[in-house]
Amino acid sequence: MASSNFIDYVKINCRSGAGGAGSVHFRREKHTPKGGPDGGDGGRGGHIILRGSSQMWTLLHLKYRKHIKAEAGVAGEGGRRSGAQGTDVILEVPLGTIARNPDTGDVLAEITEDGQDIILFPGGRGGLGNDHFKTPTQQAPDYAQPGEPGCEEWVVLELKLLADVGLVGFPNAGKSTLLSVVSAARPEIADYAFTTLVPNLGVVAYRDYKSFVMADIPGIIEGASQGKGLGLRFLRHIERNSILLFLIPANSEDIRHEYNTLLNELREYNPELMDKTRLLAISKIDLVDQEALSRLKENLPKNVPVAFISSVNQQGLDELKDIIWQSLTIANEPE
């Protein structure tokens, strides 16, 4: 089943490589009976590196790799020969991935760009050979530095989808249908609650070869911020969206009340979400007559741009795209 392939949370154990030990060695050549120290340095241990990849959108490839181990550095040798560095381990992750300390919750790294490299756990430094410790008074040091140990820690990798527009609404509000109509995405659509069990992304084409990314977030219910339903698990994906598009069906009993309920759940989860640009789309207008549509226009939330759409009949979709693009242009302007 395709939906089971979306993994947005993994906990793995990482161990960077230990540094190689420095060498204790003395030069021994013909005609050089009293050669001085020439021990080489140990090699650095391998790093654990996170690398952003725009070709990935899930952490599935790390789900069954619970232990990540980098190579240790090689010890130094005589003749001032340094040991080889340990091979780094590069973990490719989707854009929007955050690495956290599982005990404190502190953010260790954040990947937002394609090709971005962040050293999550550095390898141990290689030890210095005895060649570094010779002095006029200590001409034959018989000691060298050991290599530093690597780091071993558990780390949580958490994915927050990067999208321009996030669809917010109750189950069966028409979010998946809208995404399937305006993009090439094919989310599961059915007439029952919680059809969408994982977020879906779609690229929406706009005029003059422009486009933006829209994310369909699983339905939020009242109490989602306290863990009810599926909302708590996927609310974090909304944090990375530039614009929040609230979707409420035209046949709802009280549109303003539903909007305020959704708004309250977002506020309870993260008050910073209130700073994001908000739009409102009244969906399924094909299910109500013009008289009912005129009445509900009188009971809409204030100070929020509103579009009236029908994904089935493809009504109002161009107007909705215009509103979204205008809002994105304003939201992305430098302050």
N, C-alpha and C positions, 0 to 999 in steps of 0.2 A: 504494500500500500504506500503510495507516494507520500502521504502526509507524515508517515512515521520517519521519513528521511530528514525532516527539519529538526535539527538539534541546535538549541541556542544557549545551552548551559552545560559545561563539562568541568570536572574537577580532576586535575592531574598532578602527579608528583614529578618535579623536575630536579635534576641533579647536574650541575655544570661540572666540567672536568677539573681535576686537581692539577696544579702546576708541577712540572718536572723538577727534580732536584738538581742543584748545581753540582758540578764535578770537582772532585779533589784529585788533581793529576799534576805530575811534574814532567817537564820536558826531558826526554831521554833520547839523545842522538849521538852518533859517532862524533868524536872530537868535541862534544859538549858534555863533559862529565858532571857539571853542576848546573844543569838547566833549571831555570826558575819555574814557578807554578804556571800552568796553562790550562787549568780546568775551565770548561765552557759552561754557559748558563743553561738552565733547564727551560723547556718550552712552556708557553702559556697553555692552560687548560682550555677546552672548548667552551664557547658561550652557548646559552640557550637564547635564541633570537626569535622574536615575533616579526613576521613580515606581512604587510597588507596585500591582499590580492582581490582585484575587482572581479575576478572570474569565479569567486566562491561566494556562497550566500548562506552556508550552514557550517556548523562545527562537527558534522557527522564523522569526518575522517579522524577526529580525535576522541570519539566516544569510547573506543575500545583500546586506546593507547594510554593506559593509566600511569605508566612510568616512562619518562623521557630522560635519557642519559647521554651526556656528551663525553667525548674521549678525553682522557688525561694527557697532559703534555709529556714529552719524552725527556728523560734526563740528559744533561749535558755530557760532553765527552772531552777527552784531552785534545790538545792542539787548538784550544779556544773554539771548539765546535759546539754550537748551540743545539739543543734538542729541538725536535719538530714540535710545532704547536698542535694541540688537540683539535680534531675536526669539530667545527661548530654544528649545532643542530638548529635548523631553521624550520620554524613552525609557521606555515602559511595559514592565515586566518582571514575571514571576510572583513570588509570595511565596517567599522562600527563596533569592533570587538574591544572589550575592556578586560584587563587582567586585574584581579583583586586578591588581597590576602584573605583567605577563608575565615580567619579568626577575628581580625579587626575590621574587615570590610574596606580597608584602605585601597585606593586605586594605585596599582603599580605601573600600569602602562595603558595607553589608549591608541588604537589604530584607526585612522580616519582617511588615509591616502593610499593609493595604489603604489606598491613598491616601498612603502615606508618601513624601515627597519628599526626596531627597538631591542636593545639587549635586556632581556628580562632577568636573567641571572648570569653574571660574568664568570668566566673561568678563573681559576686560581692563578696567581702570578708565578712564573717560574723562578726558581732560586738562582742566586748568583754563584758562579764558580769561584774557586779559590784564587783565580787570576786577579779578581777585584780586590783582594784583601792583602796584597803584598805591599809592604812599606820598607823604607830604608832600615828600619829596626826589626821588621818581621818579614824576612825575605823568603821564608818557606812556610806559609800558612798551610796547615793541614786540616782545614775545615772549609765548608761551603754551606750556603743556605739551602734548607729544604724547600720544596715547592709549597705554595700556599694551598690549602684545601679548597675545593669547590663549594658552591652553595647547594643545599638540598632543602627544598621547600615544597609544600603543597600550594597550588594556585588554582583559582577559579577563573575560567574564561567565560565571559558573558557577552552574548551578542545583542546589540541594539541596532535594529535595522536603520540604515540611512535612506531616507526617502524625502522627497519634497513635500508630499501631501499624505497625511495619515487619515484614513476613514474611521470615524468614531461613531458608534451607534449601538443600539440594543440589538440582540439577535433578531434576524429576519427583517432588518431595516432596508435591505437591498444593497448592501455594500459589495458583496461578491458579484452580484448581477451587474452593478455599475462598472466594476473593474473589468469584467469580461467583455463589456460592450465598448469601452473606450480604449482598451489595450488588447494585446495578444495573450494576456494571462488567461488561464482556464481553471479558476478555482471551482471547487465543488459547490453546486447550487441545489438546494432542495427546500421544500416547504416545512421545515421544522427547525427548532432552535439549535444553536451551536453546530450548524452545518460546517462552518469554518473552524477547524481545530488548530490551525497554524497560520501565521501571517503569510500573505501572498503579495508579491511585488509585480507591478506592471508598468511598462513605459508607455506613456500617453503621448501620441503625436499631436502637435499643435501646428499652427500656421508657419509658413516659411521655414520648414524643416526644423522647427524647434520642438522640444519635447520636455517632459518632466516625469518624475517617478512617483507613482502612487502606491501606497501600502494599504492592504485590506487587513485590519486588525480584528481578531476574533471578538465576538460580541461582548459588550460590557453590560453587567446587570447591576441593579442597586445593591450596594454592599461589596462591590468588587474590590475596593481598596482595603477591605477587611479580610479578603480571601475567598469571597463567595464566587461561584462560577469559575470561568476561565480567565476573567479579567486581570486578576492580580499577576498571573504568570506572564501576561503579554502587555501589560500597561507600560513596561519599560521601553517597548519598541516605539511608543508614541513620543518619548523624550527627545528623539533625534529628528523628528519631522519638523520642517520649517513652518508648515501650515496644518492646522487641524480642521478637517472638513466633517462637520456633524451631519449625520444622515438620519432623518426622521420621516417615517411614512406619512402621507397625507391623510390616511384613515386612522391616525392615532387619536385617542380620546382627548389628550391635552398636550399639544406640541410644546408649549412653553414649559410645562412641568417636566416633560421628558428631557428637554434641553438643559434645564437647571439641574436635574438629577445627574445627567452625564457630566456636567460641568463640576458638580460637587464631588463626584468620584475622582475626577482628575485632580481636583484641588486637594483632596484628602491624601492622594497618593504622592503628589509632588506639587507644592504650591508654585514652583517656577513654571509649570505648564500654563499658568494663567497669563504669562507674558507672551505666549505665542499668538500669532494671528489666527483668528477663528472665522470660519465661514459656515453657513447653514444651507443645506440642500433638502428641500421637501421632495421626497421620492414618492413613486407610485401614484402620481397625479391622475393616471388613467383609471384609477379605481373610484374616483369621486367626480361628481358633476361640477359644473361651473359655479352653481350657487353655493355649494359647500366649500369650494375653493376660495370664493370671495369672502366667506365668513371666517375661514381659518387665517386669512391674511391679516385680519384685525387682531389676532391673538398671537402674533409672532414676537420673539424676543427683539428688543431694541438694540440698535447700534451694532448689528451683525449683518453683513451682506447676505442676501437670501437668493437662491435660485430654485426654480420649480422644474422638476425633471420627471421623466418617465423613461427608465432604461429599456423597458420592453418596446415602447413605441418610439424610442430615441428622440423624445421631446426635450428641448431645453439643454441638451448636452453641449452645444456650441457656446451658449451663453454661460454655462457653468465653467467651461474651459477658459473663456475670456476673463471671468472673475478670478479664477485660480491664477492665471498667468499675470494679471495685474497685481494681485496680492504678492506673488512670488517676486516680481520685479521690485516692489516696494520693500519686501522683507530682506532681499539680498543687497539692497543699496548700502554702501558704507555709511556708517554713522558720521 
